[in-house]
Amino acid sequence: MTGEHLLEELGRFDGDAEILQAWRDGMAPEPALLVSEWADKHRVLGSRGSAEPGPWRTVRTPYLREIMDALSPAQAARRVVFMKGAQVGGTECGNNWIGYVIHHAPGPMLAVQPTTELAKRFSDQRIDPLVEETPAIRERVAPARSRDSGNRQLSKEFPGGQLVMTGANSAVGLRSMSARFLFLDEIDAYPGDVEGEGDPIALAEARARTFGWRRKMLLVSTPTIAGLSRIEREYLATDQRRYFVPCPHCGHHQHLRFERLLWDEGQPETARYLCEDCDGAIGEQHKAAMLAGGEWRATATATDPHAIGFHISALYSPPGWMPWSEIARLWLAAQGDDRAIKTFRNTVLGETWQEAGEAPDWQRLYDRREHWPAGTVPMGGLLLTAGVDVQRDRLEASLWAWGQDRQSWLVEHRVLAGNPFEPAVWEELRLLLGETWRHASGHRLPVAMAAIDSGDGMTTAEVYSFVRRAGAGRAIAVKGQDGLRAAIGQPAATEVRRNGRKLGGLKVWPVGSSFLKGETYGWLKLERPTDESGDPFPPGYVHLPAHAAGEEFCRQLTAEQLVARAGRNGFRRLEWVKTRERNEALDCRVYARSAAAAIGMDGWGDGRWARMADALSLPAAELPTGGNVAPPPPPVTPDTHRPRGWLSPRSGWLR
């Protein structure tokens, strides 16, 4: 019986036309048009969000065709994983899918970015241009300025469906609606746990379960650390497809590997690829034809029969985007800097970075200690921060000086005995943070920022109360977050209560504990240049003084190890574990480093450091990089000899 016959039997009534249309929509078969075909037919790129405005052409990035088509409703895959490098068009692949859903396969869709702020930026910079510049979509999404249009920053309504955008840091956003389609972007930047409710990917995936076999999920990301990378874990559960391209000389199909990219010494512009079969030199001019003749091939058997995975690096970037010569140049520029090499492997090659995880030998650190007068800041140290660890019977504070190239000098480690639930020990900390330290130039440096651990639930209220009294310009409350792949994240507002009484609010800063421990261990392993060589200390070098870094301090600084463990889901994960009971020196170092990051040190260029050196009456050209310094001049008072450029402690620290 047709819908019209059914209505004739039941009788006509108000709204029957709408019900009939909904019945027709529900009975209609899935559209036969594939996502790549839709993009070629309808998608328009504007100058606002694309370097190549005009009609979308899949032939420009032919490796995206199979990925996009796997997202079509008629295709069998439910879970599509895309692990990638930069400059390969991964985000546009997801945007084409969004446009396809709005125009051709309407249904509820959830797009998740790492944070809510990034979701808003994604909406403004990607989705709004997609709607405005593609006529087929523009006619289905009402202008935002019209009343009750359903077009809001994080929500776009269209006939038959709705697109909701949210951040992986918002539990409310992840469970706000059921969704047939899920687009999870840059998943390696997602938090490990969202507001105590669990893994954000699992929370999002739960929204699609009611759609059964009709659901689709796209997971996209550049990878991070091996064993911790979400996208690597997802990719390894698939058939692990690679894009095989033909050699222009012998026709042999191969997937491109960085090891086969060669160039003349010191001349990245001579970069060419050597065929693994005939050793023929392949130039950039061959790339377009190679990409057009490529094909995806599975290299493993999937543990999830409904999941397919794709991996591609920037070596496949189409002509005009990222040439092989630029990749060679980036590799050469990264040499000597583990952080830069890690970034290169993650973002250019789309590969995970294998953390060594081995703690440095404490004895070697002890033996290479340097000598400068106690209570002073060596010549290269221009910024002073403190990291404070809270224990049940004491506070421990490390003061670290920072200089150009992120070199650091331990100035002092102090133990403040006392019950953290009583005010006396916090008064000692207040006095400590109010002190100044004599710089080797003769001036005195204040503590620019202190980061205090608030992760112990028992003493959290005391930490919050102290930070609130000290003021945001002098101290911040921090909390470790292992899933954070950065030194420090965006602060979140929290309410301060003590003894059941509301004191007000402050912001708590998430700290990438695992990230910073790995960074610290990498820097501690750097070799000290010999006196005979006259070479400068390498970037990131950690200077330890004999007067402050005793045997116990060196043991505490190396008291954790990165080990691999099997998680509850069966996937391997890396964890930092203690190798001894006491590790306060390492924790204090991590917090002091996070304080420097919160100030913005990681973004400072040579000009900023030069101005800081000038504020200490040091000519920028003479700014030393070593830790051994001559004895400082006689003490001077801070009131009459405060370095130019410093502000009073109560009005701020750096101009």
Buried (B, 14 or more C-beta within 10 A) or exposed (E): EEBEEEBEEEEEEEEBEEEBEEBEEEEEEEBEBBBBBBBBEBBBBEEEBBEEEEEBEBEBBBBBBBBBBBBBBEBEBBBBBBBBBBBBBBBBBBBBBBBBBBBBBBBBBBBBBBBBEBBBEBBEEBBBBBBBBBEBBBEBBBEBEEEEEEBEEBBBBBEBBBBBBBBBBBBEBBBBBBBBBBBBBBBBBBBBBBBEEBBBBEBBBEBBEEBEEEBBBBBBBBBBBBBBBBBBBBBBBBBBBBBBBBBBBEEBBBBBEBEBBEBEEEEBEBBBBBBBEEEBEBEBEBBBEBBEBBBBEEEBEBEBEBBBBBBBBBBBBBEEBBBBBBBBBBBEEBEEBBBBBBBBBBBBBBBBBEBEBEBBEBEBBBEEBBEBBEEBBBBBBBBBBBBBBBBEEBBBBBBBBBBBBBBBBBBBBBEBEBEBEEBEBBEBBBEBBEBBBBBBBBBBBBBBBBBBBBBBEEBBBBBBBBBBEBEBBBBBBBBBBBBBBBBBBEBEEBEBBEEEEEBEEBEBBBBBBBBBBBBBBBBBBBEBBEEEEEEEBBBBBBBBBEBBBBEEBBBBBBBBBBEEEEEEEEBBBBBBEEEEEEBBBBBBBBBBBBBBBBBEBEEBEEEBBBBBBBBBEBEBEEBBBBBEBEEBEEEBEBEEEBBEEBEEBEEEBBE
